[in-house]
């Protein structure tokens, strides 16, 4: 069977599944699959330039150092040979130490989901798309912009579960501010485990909070502590407090995650001109220094602990100081970040971002530019790939649908072109003849239903037909699709005994006060 016929068979399977329970028409989407980069990643810097940034990063760590706001972290670093000043909390690193310690990080690994069929390969040519995570606000056409809440949090989880092109629950798709801070992580993790069966992210704030989330994921998977430590089952991101600072609570989370062989991604949030030098070279050198310090920290905690290099260098609007995303500078930084990650032989995390305040042309073109950079740069994990708005301040229902459509288009673009006797279609050229058309040829009739990607949003009718249909705009179509998806959503099955064990665990921690205290 040729790849062409296999692809058409998969699409027929997808089309045959359009009618679901109750006669509802499902949304035509691509089947579950991790996209793979089928061509070499783009490289903007030559080897000498990349080495220059590497050496500058090591010089930053040697002569300036990083502030580590955790006594435990500083003690571990001191034992590993770093130069630690406990009064200033500054840690300086010998370049040879950094280069030696980071060698143990794996280049590729599996991130395990509650549903084994949705385990993810992290690294190599594999791509993982994550839903938007952590905005304090949410928006949709019907209710406008509003603070994050439980209802929208749960609905966005349902949408992230429904759409196959979203592979990773990258965190809370919106922060449910109506849940108590002390127990929010418990109930949020429960929702993520019950409303989805995909791989999950947890938040690296305080060791005890991270420990709770890891334990709940272990329970959700129905595995032992020993199996959990052999099978990384949760992912977490640490943003450095750029410039050159690690927060104490996040370091506690990093230590807990790495000690238990779970996945840590260190992502410096380096905005050129504000939190990093105004030049891309300088900003990338600082990004790289901070990422290398985090990589070293994970390997000191546990050699071989899974690590992902995070890049999030962009620029600010020098007129207002506001962050800017989807810019030419962001695109360059995203591609060069991939080069740096590959230099250290670790997976690379990047992001699908924009700074638009509504679902308009700006939201689309900035997202396309950032998505193109993540693809060409060889990004393995694309955070905020669906639903991000306002530079991360808003999760948008309609934007999530537009992004799903774009992510599917990229996945289709990455499918290799098949060239064989069947795809060359010589017989159809003979059948159509000189000056004829191909609509009625056997070759076209066999393939026309699934020959091309069918977009969710794009409207290809002529103007008169489009106007007669009510002149629907893109975000109006997206509004209809997310509502349809929520109607079609089905909660993934979960063993009642596992659910009971989760609830017992939550009740015990909540009774003890949750994470307790303010932060």
N, C-alpha and C positions, 0 to 999 in steps of 0.2 A: 504493500500500500504506500503510495507516495505521500509526502508531507502535505501536498495540496489537497489530496482527498481526505487525509486525516483532519486537516483544518476545517474542511467543509462538513465533515461528519460531526465535529465538535459543535459547529455553529448550528447544524440541524438539531442536535440534542438540545441546544440552548433554545432554539425556536419552538421545539416541540413541548417545552416546559412553560410556555407562556400562560396557559390556563391553569390556575391553581385552585385550591379548595374554594367551594362556593361559586365556581365559575368566574372568579375574578381574573382579569387579564393582568398578567405579570409585566414587569418592566423588562424590556429586552436589554440584556447586559452581557458582558463577557463572562465566561466561566471562571471559577477560582483558579488562579495561577500566578506565580511570581514572575514578573517580566525579567528578562535578562538582556544586558547590554550586548548587542551582537556585533559591535565594532569597537576598535580601540578608543579609550577615552581621549578627549581633546587635551592637548598640553599647550599652555600659553607660555610657560617658562622653559628655557633650555636647562640642561644639567648644571651648568655653572651658576646660573641665576638661582636655581633651587638650592644648591649647596650654599650660596651666599645667605639666603634666608635661614637655612639650617644653622649655619655658624653664628649668625646674628642672634638667633634664639638661644643658643647655648651661652653666648656672651651675656645676654640679659639674665639668664638664670645664675650665671657664675658671679657677675659683678653687682647686679641689683638684687636678684632673688625674688621670692614670692612670700607673701604673708600667709601663714597657715594659722587660722584662728581655732586651733584644736590642740590641746596638750597631748592627747593620745597620738594624733598624727605627727606632731613634732617629735615625740619620743621614738616613734617608729622610724622616722627619717634620720634621726640622730644615730640610731643603732645601725642604719644602713650606710652611714658614712657622710651624710650631708652636714653642712655647717649651719648649726641651729643657734639662734639667739632667742632665748626664752623671754627676755624682757621686751623685745620689739616684735616677737613672733615671726621674724624674718628667717627664711631658710634659703641658703645658697647651695648650688649644686656644682660639683666638678663635672665638666663635660663628659669625661670618660665614664663617670658613674651613670649618668643619664643614658648614654649610648649602650652601656652594658645591661642595665636593669630592664630596659624596654624590650630586649630581645625575646623575652619569654611570652609576650602577648600573642595570642593565636591570630592567624590571618583570616580564618573562617570558622564558623561554628553554627550550631542549630539553636534557635530560640524556640522553646517548646510552648505550645498552646494547650488549652483545655481539650480542644478537639485535635487529636494527632494529625488529622488530614490538613490542618492549618498551621502546622509547624513551619517555621521560616528559616531559610538559609541566609545567614548574615555574612556578607563579604563576597569576594570574587566578583563575578559579573551579575550577581543577583540584586534585584531592586525590591525594596519594601516601602510601601506608601502608608503613612500614618495619618489618622484624622487630626484635625486641629486640636490643640490642647492648651488649657490654662487661661483662656481669656476670662475676664470678670463679667463680661456682658454678652448678650445674645440678641439676635435680630431676625425678623422675618417680615415679609410684606404686610401681613395681617395685623401684627401687634406692634411693629416698630422695634426700637432699641430699648432694652430693659436689662436690669441686673440678672446675673446668672441665678438659676433656681433649679430645684430638683426635677420638675416636670420637663424642662428643656434639656437638662443634663441627660435624663433617661431617654428622651426622644432622639437626641443626637447619637447616643449609644446604639439605639435601634437602627438608625440609618447607617451607622458605621458597620454594623453587623450585616445589614441587608446587602450593601453594595460590595461585590467581590473584589473590586479593584482597590479597596481599602483593606490592607493586610494586618495592620497593627493598631490597636487602641493605644494611641500615643500618650495618653494621660486623660485627665478629665476634659471632655470636649468643651465644656464650659464649667466654671467654678460654681457649684450650687451654694450660694451664699446664705440660703435659708436653712442650712444644716449647721449644727453646733461645731465649732472648730475642733473641740476636744475629741469628738467621735466621727467627724466628717470622713476621715480616711477609711474608717471601718465600713460605713454604709456605702460609700462610693465604690470601694473595692468589691463589696457584695454585688452592687449593681453591675459592675463590669464583668464579674464572673457569671452572673445569671442571665443578663440580657445579651451577652455575646459569648462566643466560644473561641475567640481569636486570641493571639498573643497580646500580653498586657504590659503597660508601663506603670511604674509606681513612682512616688515622689520621694526624693532623697532629702528629706528634712527630718532630722533626729533619728538616731539609731532605733529607738523603740517603735516609732511610727513605721519605719522601713521594715522592721522585724515583724510587725503585725501584718503588713501587706504580703510579705513573703510567705508567712505561715498560712494566710488565707488562700493564697494561690496554690500552695502545696495541698491544702485540704481540697480545693476545687479540682485539682488534677487527680486526687485520690492516690497520691504516691507517698513514699516514706521520705524521711529527712535525708537518708543516704542517696536515694534516687534523685532527689531535688538537687543535691550538690553535684551529681554527675550530669544533670540535665538542666542547664540554665533555662529558667522559666519566667523570668521577669526582667524588664529593661528599665533603666532609669538614667535621667540626664542631670548632670551638674553643670550649671552655668557659673563660671568664675565671676567674681566681682571685679570686672576689669576696671582699671588696670592692676594686674598682679596681686590678686587677693582671693583666697579661698575662705568662704564662710564656714564657721565652726559647725553649725547644724548640718550643712551639706557634707562636710568631711565625715561627720558621724555616720551619715547615710552611706557614703562611699565605702567606708571601712566595713560596715555591716554587709553591704552588697558583695563586695569583692571577697570578703572572708568566706562567704557562702557560695562563691562561684557563680554569682548572678551578673548580669551585663550592665556595665557602667559606660556611659558616654560623657566625656568631658567636653563641653562646648563653651569656649570663651565668647562672650557677647561684646565683640570689639567693633564699635561704631567709629569709623575713621572721622577724625576731627573733633570727637567728644571724649570717647573712652579709649582712644588709641591714636597714634600719629595720623595726621591728615592725609598722608600718602599711603597708597595701597601696600607698597613694599614694607613700610614701617608697621602698618596695622597687621599685616600678615606675619611679620616677624614676632610681634607681641602675641598674636593668636597662637602661633606655633609654640612659643615659649610656655604659655599657660597650659596648652594641651599636653605638651611633653611632661610638664610637672605633674599633671593629673595622671597621665599614663604611668609614670614612674611610681606614683603613690599606690596605684592599684596593684602593680607587680611587686611592690615591697610588702603589701598586705598579703598577697597570695600570688606567687609566680604562676603564670598561666591563666589568671583570671580573665574572662572575656572583656574586651575593651573596644570601644568605638571612638574614633577621632571625630570630634565635632567641629564644624566650621560655621560661623555665623557672623562673618565680617561684612558689614555694609557701610554706608555713609550716612551722615545727617544732612538735613537741609540747612545750609549755612546761613539762611535768612531767618529761620525760626528755631533752629536747634532740634527739630523733630526728626525722628528716625525716618529714613527713606529705604524702600525695598523694591526689588525688581528693577534696579538701576543698572546701567552698564558696569558700574563699579562692583555691585553685588554679583553680577554675572561673572566678572573676571575673578573675584575672590572665591566664588564657589568652585570654579574650575581649578584654580590653583590649590585650593584646599584639598581637592581630590588628589592632586599630584603629591602633596605633602603626606597625606595618609598612606598612599601607595609606597612612598619612600620608606615609611616605617613598617610597611607590610601589615597594616591593620585596616579593618573596615572603616568606611567613611559615612558620616551623617551630615546631611545638608537640609535645606528647607524650601518649601514652596510658599512664597510670601508676597505680600503687596501692602501698600499704604493707603489704599482707597477707602473712602468713607461710605460708599454705597456700591451696589452691584451694577457697575457701569463699565464703560470702555477702559477706564484706568485700571479697574480691578482685573479685567480680562488681560490687557496687554502686559501689565506688571507681573501677573501670575504666569503668563506664557513665557516671558523672559526668564523668570526665576526657574520655572520648570525645565526650560531648555538648558539652562546652565547646570541644573542638577543632573540632567540626563547626559549631557556632553561631558560633564566633569566626572562621571562614573560614580555618582552617589549611590551608596548601598541602602541607606535609610533616609527617606524623605519625610521629615517631620512637617506637620501642618500642611500636608498635601491637599487637604480638602476642608474648606470652610473658613479659612483664616481671612480676617478683615481688619482694617484700621491698625495695621502694624501690630496685630496680636491682641487688641483690646476687645474684639468682638468675634464671636462665632456666628456665622450667617447660614441659615438653612438654604437659601437660594444659591449662595456662593458654593456651598458644599456640592450641590448638584452640578453646577457649571464645572467645578473642579473634577468631579467624577467623570464627566464627559471628556475633559481634556486628558485625564490620566489614562482613560481607555484608548484615546487616540494615540497617545505616546506608546502604549503597550502594543497597539496594532502596527505602528510605525517600526517598532523594534522586531517584528516578525520578519524572518529572512525571506527574501524573494526566491521563489522556487522556479528554477529554469529546467524544464524537461519536455519530453514530447507532448505530454498532456497540456502543460501550461502554454507552450508555444502556439498551440491552436492552429496548426497549418491547415487542417481540414476545414476549419471555419472560414479561413481566408478564401479557400477554394469555393466553399458553399456560398459565401456572400457575393463573390465575383467583383469585377471591376465596377466601381460606382455604386455598389449595393450597400446594404446595412447588415449589422450583426445581431439585431434584436431577435430575429427568428431562427438563427442558426442553432444546431444541436448543442454546440459548445456553450453558447450563451444560455440556452434554455436549461441546461444541466446545472449551471452555476449562478444564475442571476439573483436568486434569493439571498445568497450569502457572499456574493462576489466582493462587496465593498463594506467598509465600516458604516454602520447606520447610526448617526449621531442622535443623542437624546434631545439636544437643544436646537441645533441648526435647522433652519426652515428653508427648504430648497424650492418651494412653490414660487411661481411667478407672482408679480406684484398684485395682479387682479385676484388671483386665488387666495393669496395671503390676506388681502384687504377684505375679501368676502368672508373669510374665517374670523374676522374681528381684529386683524392686525396685531396678533400676539407678539409681545416682546419676549426676549430671552428669559428675563427673570420671572415673567408671568408663567412661562412654560416650566421653569424650574420650581416655582411655587406649587404647581399642580403635581409635578413628579414626586416631590418629597412627601406630599400628603398621600399620594398613591402608595409610595413605598411603606409608609407607616401603616396603612391599611393591610398591606400584604405581609408585613413583618410577622415572623413566627419565632417565638422564644426558643432558643436551642435547648434540647433536653438536658436535664441534670438529675442525677441520682438523688432521690429524696433524702437518703441517708447522708449524703454529702451536704445538702442544703441544711439539714438539721445540725450537722457538726459545725458548719459555718456560723449558724445563728447562736449556737451555744458559745462558741468562741467570742463572737461579738458581744454577747450579753455579759460575759465574764470581764472583758476588757472595759466595757462601758461602765460596769458596776464599780470597777477600780478607778474610774475617772478618766478613761481614755488616755490621751497624751497629756492632759492636764496642763493648766497654766496658759499664759498668753505668749504669743510670739509674733 
